Amino acid sequence: MRIYKHLNNCIRATTFNRFNTLHSFNPWKFSKFRCYSTPSQIYLDKVHKNSLVFDTEQHEILQKCDQLSRDIHRFHQNSQVYSKLKSHWCQTLQQNRQRELQSRLNASKFNQIRNQLKIYFGYMKRIEDLTPTDLGMNEFQSIKPMPPRGIFINGDVGCGKTMIMDILYQSLYQSNVPVLRIHYNQWMILIHNGLHEHYMKTKQKTDSEPNGFVIGNVLRGCVLSRFQCEESVELDGSGVLFVDEFSMSDIGDARLSYAVICALIERDCIVIFTANRAPAEVSRVASQCPCLSRFIHEVLANHCESIVFSSKHDYRRLLHSFVEFIAEKNSQVNVKQFFTGKSRFLSGKQSNAQCDQLWRVFGNEYGLESKRVTLELLFQRHLVVEHALCLSRSDCEEQQEFVGAKFEFKELCECARNTVDYVRIAERFQVVCLVNVPKMSLEKRDSARRFVALIDELYNGKCCVLLQVDGDADVDSVEDLFDDSRGGLIDEFGVAEGMQ
């Protein structure tokens, strides 16, 4: 029995000492085991709660996202371990250099002069030139983890691309992976704001090349500062960027987006996109810029797996009413209850009078006051709203709660407006009424492009849209707004299905 106890104590002591030896520096010491749901589990849970309708193809894509979620989670953990190991190694190297510097400073005056002569004639290295081998250390030999490939989901409108992206985002956010989910229009606003802020600080022209100072430092840092996770972790760039409705139709925005995404990929950032078109068809201007063609055929091909989503259903049209879609931005005004069952697409000779009556009844229902207000836009610009419905009767515009706004079509789509203005409108108003909407044609392609961008942002902002078509236009449905008799308009914008 004594021998057994003695051997047991020896084994316990040996195990304890071995554990202390192996874990003198343990990068996992402060890490926590986190239990998170996979994308397919989140999807099935939503189906079980009747929040979603089960779709076989959606479930198959989410099962692929399960493996991607596990790979990203494993890569994030390995990256944290690698960063801690390298930080510990660099700290040890710096301490050895400080020790060597202190020993040279503590030397005698004669030895200090002799060391300076040796450094001058090349027989001794300076402190900053000492290698780890000179200090008795080994080179850092840990293998840097490689990030997994992202995905590029493309398919028809309403098939569930954004829903799949949101579920994957939720799964990674629960596992404490730094993530940023952003729409393409907000993505470009973020980049332009970074350029504008840098220009205002430096008062000099900025460069949009991939290797420029702005793209490599300012814009990359501006994007990384927007990454979020459940717990505060050090953001070293190894996060996941989600860009919804990715597009490269504008050559200026496309070059900026290309430069920033390449800079993020260099920092091991994983990118995930959704688009209505395949990667090779996303850019209409790739032939005009070699770097864009290289971005599509090299960067996207090497860092993203293309997934074609060919669902037969448009789930946005399956909604029996827009009650499930419109977001309540004001608890005192029930927009869903008022507009449910009422037509929000008015056409014909009497459409103008019907729109005015509906707008007036809506304001009287909740005691809203019609005012002329000035909406502040980005870059010190303003938009005058002639007919805005306000809940608060305060004279101070900052204290007013805007509910609805009524615009002429030419105010928003035939003037110098861009997506930044439409994002601001969607953020500020819950109901947007657009009157005197004409029939689109190839001669009005600029107005049609702005109109599509406006509807897209109002949809992203979950706003209630009221359209009143020009009485002289022969229009019975949304599809009739786009005159494709000469061909090319619907092919150019691809909006006939999405506008419904």
PyMOL commands that set and color helices and strands:
alter all, ss='L'
color gray80, all
select helices_A, chain A and resi 2-22+39-48+56-105+109-121+127-129+161-174+184-202+213-224+251-266+279-282+286-288+290-303+322-324+335-339+351-365+378-380+397-399+409-413+419-428+442-460+479-481+489-493
alter helices_A, ss='H'
color red, helices_A
select strands_A, chain A and resi 150-155+179-183+240-244+270-275+304-309+345-346+369-377+381-390+402-408+431-437+464-469
alter strands_A, ss='S'
color yellow, strands_A
deselect
rebuild
show_as cartoon
